[in-house]
Amino acid sequence: MLPIPKKAVTEEDVKATEARLAASFNGLKTSITNIPSDMARPITDTVREHPYLTVAAAAAGGFVLYSLLNVLIPRTKVVEREVTVQPHVEVKEQRAPSLASKLLSEAIPFLTPYITGYVQNELSRIISKKSEPSEDVVNVKA
């Protein structure tokens, strides 16, 4: 076999190779910086096209996560102490409170100031209307 003659590398070849490498590096850098937005684009498009379905899926996912955490991390505290059991005392079984009662017990302390403020404003409005003299009384005095 005859050896293949090699072409001499010129300064133009080096500059062209540098330009290609720079363009390739810039393309790689652009691709890496666009990865988060390219990944989020399908999600945002889905949310725009199906907003109610997205909310339902998020709520279902949150409920599943909440249920899973309740199973994995029990919320009851165990207190160990010695207690003498009396034979004539009946032990009543209590059920755990429902989710609605838990939510209501959390919401009442939050809403109490607003409710009392509303009641106070309504009562002050009613009382101030009764204490104002009527137009007949004002006309009689004049």
C-alpha positions as CSV (number, residue, x, y, z in Angstrom):
1,M,0.0,0.0,0.0
2,L,1.1,3.4,-0.9
3,P,0.9,6.0,1.8
4,I,-1.7,8.8,1.4
5,P,0.0,12.1,0.9
6,K,-0.8,14.5,3.7
7,K,-1.8,18.0,3.0
8,A,0.0,20.8,4.9
9,V,-2.1,22.5,7.6
10,T,-2.4,26.2,6.8
11,E,-3.4,29.1,9.0
12,E,-6.8,29.3,7.2
13,D,-7.4,25.7,8.2
14,V,-6.6,26.4,11.9
15,K,-8.9,29.5,11.9
16,A,-11.8,27.6,10.2
17,T,-11.4,24.8,12.8
18,E,-11.4,27.3,15.7
19,A,-14.5,29.0,14.2
20,R,-16.3,25.6,14.0
21,L,-15.3,24.7,17.5
22,A,-16.5,28.1,18.8
23,A,-19.8,27.7,17.1
24,S,-20.2,24.1,18.4
25,F,-19.3,25.3,21.9
26,N,-21.8,28.2,21.7
27,G,-24.5,25.7,20.5
28,L,-23.8,23.4,23.4
29,K,-23.9,26.3,25.9
30,T,-27.2,27.5,24.5
31,S,-28.6,24.0,24.7
32,I,-27.6,23.5,28.3
33,T,-29.0,26.9,29.4
34,N,-32.3,26.2,27.6
35,I,-32.9,22.8,29.2
36,P,-35.0,24.0,32.1
37,S,-37.3,26.1,29.9
38,D,-37.5,23.3,27.3
39,M,-38.5,20.9,30.0
40,A,-41.1,23.3,31.5
41,R,-42.7,24.2,28.1
42,P,-44.7,20.9,27.8
43,I,-46.0,21.4,31.4
44,T,-47.1,25.0,30.8
45,D,-48.7,24.1,27.5
46,T,-50.7,21.4,29.3
47,V,-51.8,23.8,32.0
48,R,-52.9,26.3,29.4
49,E,-54.8,23.7,27.4
50,H,-56.4,21.9,30.3
51,P,-56.6,24.1,33.4
52,Y,-59.4,22.3,35.3
53,L,-57.8,18.9,34.6
54,T,-54.5,20.2,35.9
55,V,-56.1,21.5,39.1
56,A,-57.9,18.2,39.6
57,A,-54.6,16.3,39.1
58,A,-52.8,18.5,41.5
59,A,-55.5,18.1,44.1
60,A,-55.6,14.3,43.7
61,G,-51.8,14.2,44.0
62,G,-51.9,16.3,47.1
63,F,-54.5,14.0,48.6
64,V,-52.5,10.9,47.8
65,L,-49.4,12.5,49.3
66,Y,-51.3,13.6,52.4
67,S,-52.8,10.1,52.8
68,L,-49.4,8.5,52.3
69,L,-47.8,10.7,54.9
70,N,-50.6,9.9,57.4
71,V,-49.8,6.2,57.0
72,L,-46.1,6.6,57.2
73,I,-45.9,9.2,59.9
74,P,-48.6,8.6,62.6
75,R,-49.7,11.8,64.3
76,T,-50.5,10.1,67.7
77,K,-48.1,10.5,70.6
78,V,-47.6,7.6,72.9
79,V,-47.3,8.4,76.6
80,E,-46.2,5.5,78.7
81,R,-47.1,5.5,82.4
82,E,-48.3,3.0,84.8
83,V,-52.0,3.0,85.4
84,T,-54.0,0.7,87.6
85,V,-57.0,-0.7,85.9
86,Q,-60.1,-0.9,87.9
87,P,-62.4,-3.8,86.9
88,H,-65.7,-1.9,87.2
89,V,-64.6,1.0,84.9
90,E,-65.8,0.7,81.3
91,V,-63.5,1.8,78.6
92,K,-65.2,3.7,75.8
93,E,-63.9,3.4,72.3
94,Q,-63.5,6.7,70.6
95,R,-63.2,7.2,66.8
96,A,-60.7,9.5,65.3
97,P,-62.2,12.9,64.3
98,S,-63.2,13.2,60.7
99,L,-61.4,15.4,58.2
100,A,-64.3,17.9,58.2
101,S,-64.1,18.3,61.9
102,K,-60.4,18.7,61.8
103,L,-60.7,21.5,59.2
104,L,-63.5,23.2,61.1
105,S,-61.5,23.1,64.3
106,E,-58.6,24.7,62.5
107,A,-60.8,27.3,60.7
108,I,-62.8,28.6,63.7
109,P,-59.8,30.3,65.5
110,F,-58.8,31.8,62.2
111,L,-62.3,33.2,61.3
112,T,-63.4,34.2,64.9
113,P,-61.9,37.8,64.7
114,Y,-63.6,38.4,61.3
115,I,-67.0,37.1,62.6
116,T,-66.8,39.2,65.8
117,G,-65.9,42.3,63.8
118,Y,-68.8,41.7,61.5
119,V,-71.3,41.2,64.4
120,Q,-69.9,44.3,66.1
121,N,-70.3,46.5,63.0
122,E,-73.8,45.3,62.5
123,L,-74.8,45.9,66.1
124,S,-73.3,49.3,66.1
125,R,-75.1,50.1,62.9
126,I,-78.4,48.9,64.3
127,I,-77.9,50.8,67.6
128,S,-76.9,54.0,65.8
129,K,-80.0,54.0,63.7
130,K,-82.3,53.6,66.7
131,S,-80.5,56.4,68.6
132,E,-80.8,59.0,65.8
133,P,-83.8,61.2,66.1
134,S,-86.4,60.7,63.4
135,E,-87.3,63.4,61.0
136,D,-90.7,64.0,62.7
137,V,-89.0,64.9,66.0
138,V,-86.6,67.3,64.3
139,N,-89.4,69.1,62.4
140,V,-91.5,69.5,65.6
141,K,-88.6,71.2,67.4
142,A,-87.9,73.7,64.6
